Amino acid sequence: MFSSGQMIFAIFFVIAFSIIITYMYRKDIKFLKNTYRGVHWVLIGFIVFFSLLLFLKKMVND
């Protein structure tokens, strides 16, 4: 399906991409901790809101 050159390129790309992403994440981790403080409350809010919508849908349809 793929030539050997394409497979070598894909493997090299995945390895290089993973290394670069890991390096950049470690470089920015201090900035990310300060910038996105309290973001977990937004996620909890979305989950609660979505659960409420599903509950109301079930109550109305039954």
Secondary structure, DSSP 8 states (H G I E B T S, - for coil): ---HHHHHHHHHHHHHHHHHHHHHHHHHHHHHHHHTTTHHHHHHHHHHHHHHHHHHHHHHH-
